[in-house]
Structures are given as C-alpha cells and as structure tokens.
Amino acid sequence: MSTETADYQEICAEVIRLLEHFAKPRFSIGEDTELVEDLGLESIQVMEIIQQIEDRFDISFPLNNLLEIRTVGDFVLQIQKEIKGA
C-alpha cells in the first residue's frame, strides 16, 4: 500500500492492527471504538501509537490535532488529512 493512494479502509485496517496491541484480549476494535473510553489508552500509549503511525505512513502528526480525535474513525480521517497534506 502506497501512502499516497491509501484509502480510508486501508488506513483503518492498519490503525486497527496497531491498536489491537493495546486492546484487551478478544476486544473488537471498529471505527466507532473510542480510544480513551473503550481502549483506556494512557498518554504514553498514545505517544507510542502516534510514533508507529508516523513511521508507517511517513507523516508528522501534529499533537494539537489529538484534541479532535475520539474514535478510531476520527483518527483515520486525521491520518488521511496528513497524508494528503504531505
């Protein structure tokens, strides 16, 4: 998958794959999964995920955009925005 041509579903699948490492066993992650409420991510975990996303998609993720992200879908849309702006 080229980051320039990555569509929403491809990015979503990759984000879910990365998040599964942080989820409870057998917890099903989807677009509506809330990162803090459902996954209970702590700030250090969020920073680790951001680093992995930046490496995977070759982007620089602005930390001030984190305030706009609640769900996996929000996260994917923000990644798409950064890819297109890159």
Secondary structure, DSSP 8 states (H G I E B T S, - for coil): --TTT--HHHHHHHHHHHHHTTS-TT----TT-BTTTTT---HHHHHHHHHHHHHHHT----GGGGGG--BHHHHHHHHHHHHHH-
